[in-house]
């Protein structure tokens, strides 16, 4: 595991990249309404990135692959967990949950954040899922302090979700972030007990200068997922509602700093 810590100057650039991402989210949030097509989100985010001389980190990712992502923002609706492809043919409806995830590259550094929103009036059950998922993110951020390791972050998400009757995704994780969108370490939404094994994930110690993207992905039903034929969209296998929130943060000597805020 090659974890890259960042200098003060590098974190300053990541903070600016994060602010640009926050501006893109603000612009997208203001336009959410029943009847809009999801391709509009991509156009909104692209305009913000262009205005700030930033490059969309998602567009064409992973570079050189057979099926690169074709947009600057992922738009996932209801039982779509992550990686939904925006399209003029996908229309938002009253009561939907829509999750928007986007990132940009600014002067060589990445900002990455996601939010889930209700479209128009949503059910109390859907609102509760959104509230619990966002609160799980904040619990995980509070756990991201020197002296802890990645397992503390994962357990904070899992405990908060499960204490409210929800499940957390197993197959997708948060991650280190910096010069690349995905760096070490992995930051899962759960942590195995002594009877379980997670060969690909180690409890990396949190140190000052580390920058990570924490992203709780919480599900109202069973956590099993599948990928659609578009090679990207991840859906909940039993059709349950799900929600996704994410911030990029920096580990400091004191409290963690959220980098993806205005």
C-alpha positions as CSV (number, residue, x, y, z in Angstrom):
1,X,0.0,0.0,0.0
2,X,1.6,3.3,-1.2
3,X,-0.2,6.1,0.7
4,X,0.8,9.5,-0.5
5,X,0.7,12.3,2.2
6,X,0.3,15.8,0.9
7,X,2.2,19.0,1.6
8,X,0.5,22.2,2.8
9,X,0.6,23.6,-0.7
10,X,-0.8,20.4,-2.2
11,X,-3.7,20.5,0.3
12,X,-4.3,24.1,-0.6
13,X,-4.8,23.1,-4.3
14,X,-7.0,20.2,-3.2
15,X,-9.1,22.6,-1.2
16,X,-9.6,24.8,-4.3
17,X,-10.5,21.7,-6.4
18,X,-13.0,20.8,-3.6
19,X,-14.6,24.2,-3.7
20,X,-15.1,24.0,-7.4
21,X,-16.8,20.6,-6.9
22,X,-18.9,22.2,-4.2
23,X,-19.9,24.9,-6.6
24,X,-20.9,22.3,-9.2
25,X,-23.1,20.6,-6.6
26,X,-24.7,23.8,-5.6
27,X,-25.6,24.6,-9.2
28,X,-27.0,21.1,-9.8
29,X,-29.0,21.1,-6.6
30,X,-30.7,24.4,-7.5
31,X,-32.0,22.8,-10.7
32,X,-33.4,19.6,-9.4
33,X,-37.1,19.3,-10.3
34,X,-39.6,16.7,-11.5
35,X,-39.5,16.4,-15.3
36,X,-35.8,17.3,-15.8
37,X,-33.7,14.9,-17.7
38,X,-30.5,13.7,-16.1
39,X,-28.2,14.9,-18.9
40,X,-28.9,18.4,-17.6
41,X,-26.8,17.7,-14.6
42,X,-23.8,16.9,-16.8
43,X,-24.1,20.2,-18.7
44,X,-24.4,22.1,-15.4
45,X,-21.3,20.6,-13.9
46,X,-19.3,21.0,-17.1
47,X,-20.1,24.7,-17.2
48,X,-18.9,25.2,-13.6
49,X,-15.7,23.3,-14.3
50,X,-15.0,25.3,-17.4
51,X,-15.6,28.6,-15.6
52,X,-12.9,27.7,-13.1
53,X,-10.5,26.2,-15.5
54,X,-10.9,22.7,-14.0
55,X,-11.1,19.4,-15.9
56,X,-13.9,16.9,-15.2
57,X,-12.2,13.9,-13.4
58,X,-15.0,11.4,-14.3
59,X,-15.1,12.1,-18.0
60,X,-13.3,9.3,-19.9
61,X,-12.3,7.4,-16.7
62,X,-10.5,5.1,-16.4
63,X,-8.4,6.4,-19.2
64,X,-7.6,3.9,-21.9
65,X,-10.3,1.4,-20.8
66,X,-12.7,-0.3,-23.1
67,X,-15.7,1.4,-21.5
68,X,-14.7,4.8,-20.2
69,X,-17.3,6.8,-18.3
70,X,-19.0,9.1,-20.8
71,X,-19.9,12.1,-18.6
72,X,-18.6,14.5,-15.9
73,X,-21.2,13.5,-13.3
74,X,-22.8,10.2,-12.2
75,X,-26.6,10.4,-11.7
76,X,-28.2,7.5,-9.8
77,X,-31.9,7.2,-9.1
78,X,-33.7,5.3,-6.4
79,X,-32.3,1.7,-6.4
80,X,-29.2,2.8,-8.4
81,X,-26.4,2.9,-5.9
82,X,-23.6,4.6,-7.9
83,X,-22.2,5.3,-11.4
84,X,-25.5,6.0,-13.2
85,X,-24.9,7.5,-16.7
86,X,-26.8,10.8,-17.3
87,X,-29.1,10.7,-20.4
88,X,-31.7,12.9,-22.0
89,X,-34.0,9.9,-21.8
90,X,-33.8,9.5,-18.0
91,X,-36.4,11.8,-16.5
92,X,-36.7,12.6,-12.8
93,X,-40.1,12.1,-11.2
94,X,-41.8,13.4,-8.0
95,X,-40.7,11.4,-5.0
96,X,-37.4,10.0,-6.6
97,X,-34.1,10.0,-4.7
98,X,-31.3,11.2,-7.0
99,X,-27.6,10.8,-6.1
100,X,-25.1,13.1,-7.8
101,X,-21.4,12.3,-7.7
102,X,-18.8,14.5,-9.5
103,X,-15.2,15.4,-9.3
104,X,-12.7,17.7,-11.0
105,X,-9.0,18.1,-11.5
106,X,-7.6,21.5,-10.7
107,X,-3.9,22.2,-11.2
108,X,-3.2,18.5,-11.0
109,X,-5.3,17.7,-7.9
110,X,-8.7,16.1,-7.5
111,X,-11.8,17.1,-5.6
112,X,-14.6,14.5,-5.3
113,X,-18.0,14.7,-3.6
114,X,-21.5,13.2,-3.7
115,X,-24.9,14.1,-2.4
116,X,-28.3,12.5,-2.5
117,X,-31.5,14.6,-2.8
118,X,-35.2,14.1,-2.9
119,X,-37.0,15.2,-6.0
120,X,-40.0,17.3,-5.1
121,X,-41.9,15.8,-2.2
122,X,-40.5,12.4,-1.0
123,X,-41.8,9.9,1.5
124,X,-40.8,10.1,5.2
125,X,-39.0,6.7,4.7
126,X,-36.9,8.1,1.9
127,X,-36.1,11.3,3.8
128,X,-35.0,9.2,6.8
129,X,-32.7,7.2,4.6
130,X,-31.1,10.4,3.3
131,X,-30.7,11.8,6.8
132,X,-29.1,8.7,8.2
133,X,-26.7,8.4,5.3
134,X,-25.6,12.0,5.6
135,X,-25.2,11.6,9.3
136,X,-23.1,8.4,8.8
137,X,-20.8,10.5,6.6
138,X,-20.3,13.1,9.4
139,X,-19.8,10.3,12.0
140,X,-17.1,8.9,9.8
141,X,-15.4,12.3,9.3
142,X,-15.3,12.8,13.1
143,X,-13.6,9.4,13.4
144,X,-10.9,10.4,10.9
145,X,-8.3,11.6,13.4
146,X,-4.6,10.9,14.0
147,X,-4.4,7.8,16.2
148,X,-7.2,6.1,14.4
149,X,-7.0,3.9,11.4
150,X,-9.3,3.2,8.4
151,X,-11.2,0.6,10.4
152,X,-12.5,3.3,12.8
153,X,-13.9,5.2,9.8
154,X,-15.5,2.1,8.4
155,X,-17.0,1.1,11.7
156,X,-18.4,4.5,12.3
157,X,-20.4,4.2,9.0
158,X,-21.5,0.7,9.6
159,X,-22.6,1.3,13.2
160,X,-24.6,4.4,12.4
161,X,-26.4,2.7,9.5
162,X,-27.1,-0.6,11.2
163,X,-28.3,1.1,14.4
164,X,-31.0,2.7,12.3
165,X,-32.0,-0.6,10.6
166,X,-30.1,-0.2,7.3
167,X,-27.4,-2.1,5.5
168,X,-24.1,-0.8,4.0
169,X,-22.6,-1.8,0.7
170,X,-19.8,-4.3,0.7
171,X,-18.4,-4.2,-2.8
172,X,-17.7,-0.5,-3.2
173,X,-15.6,1.7,-1.0
174,X,-14.2,5.2,-0.4
175,X,-10.6,5.8,-1.3
176,X,-7.5,7.9,-1.0
177,X,-7.6,11.0,-3.3
178,X,-5.0,13.4,-4.5
179,X,-3.2,13.6,-7.8
180,X,-5.3,10.6,-8.8
181,X,-9.0,10.1,-8.2
182,X,-8.4,6.7,-6.6
183,X,-5.4,6.3,-4.4
184,X,-4.6,4.1,-1.4
185,X,-6.0,3.4,1.1
186,X,-9.4,1.9,0.5
187,X,-12.0,3.3,2.9
188,X,-14.9,0.8,3.2
189,X,-18.4,1.3,4.6
190,X,-18.0,-1.7,6.9
191,X,-15.3,-3.7,8.7
192,X,-15.1,-7.5,9.2
193,X,-15.3,-9.1,12.6
194,X,-12.9,-11.7,13.7
195,X,-14.7,-14.5,11.9
196,X,-14.5,-12.6,8.6
197,X,-11.7,-11.7,6.2
198,X,-11.2,-8.8,3.9
199,X,-8.0,-9.7,2.0
200,X,-7.9,-6.5,-0.1
201,X,-8.3,-4.0,2.7
202,X,-5.9,-3.2,5.5
203,X,-6.4,-0.9,8.4
204,X,-4.2,1.9,7.2
205,X,-3.1,4.3,10.1
206,X,-4.4,7.8,9.6
207,X,-1.6,10.4,9.5
208,X,-1.4,14.1,9.0
209,X,-1.3,15.0,5.3
210,X,-3.4,12.0,4.2
211,X,-6.3,12.9,2.0
212,X,-9.2,10.5,1.6
213,X,-12.7,10.4,0.1
214,X,-15.3,9.0,2.6
215,X,-18.5,7.9,0.9
216,X,-21.2,6.0,2.9
217,X,-23.4,4.0,0.5
218,X,-26.5,2.9,2.6
219,X,-29.3,0.6,1.6
220,X,-32.8,0.1,2.9
221,X,-32.8,-3.6,1.9
222,X,-30.3,-6.4,1.2
223,X,-26.8,-5.1,0.3
224,X,-26.3,-7.3,-2.8
225,X,-25.6,-5.3,-6.0
226,X,-25.3,-5.9,-9.7
227,X,-23.9,-3.9,-12.6
228,X,-26.2,-3.2,-15.6
229,X,-25.3,-3.8,-19.2
230,X,-24.1,-0.3,-19.7
231,X,-21.0,-1.5,-17.8
232,X,-21.3,1.3,-15.1
233,X,-24.7,1.6,-13.3
234,X,-24.6,-0.3,-10.0
235,X,-28.1,-1.2,-8.8
236,X,-29.4,-2.8,-5.6
237,X,-30.3,-6.4,-6.5
238,X,-33.6,-6.5,-4.6
239,X,-34.7,-3.0,-5.9
240,X,-34.4,-1.3,-2.5
241,X,-33.8,2.4,-2.1
242,X,-30.3,3.5,-1.4
243,X,-28.4,6.8,-0.8
244,X,-24.8,8.0,-1.2
245,X,-23.0,10.9,0.3
246,X,-19.2,11.8,0.0
247,X,-16.7,14.3,1.0
248,X,-12.9,14.6,0.4
249,X,-11.1,15.4,3.6
250,X,-7.6,16.0,4.9
251,X,-6.2,14.4,8.0
252,X,-4.6,17.1,10.2
253,X,-3.0,17.2,13.7
254,X,-6.3,18.3,15.0
255,X,-9.8,17.9,13.5
256,X,-10.2,16.6,10.0
257,X,-10.7,19.3,7.3
258,X,-13.5,18.8,4.8
259,X,-12.1,19.9,1.4
260,X,-15.3,19.8,-0.6
261,X,-17.2,22.7,0.9
262,X,-17.7,26.3,-0.3
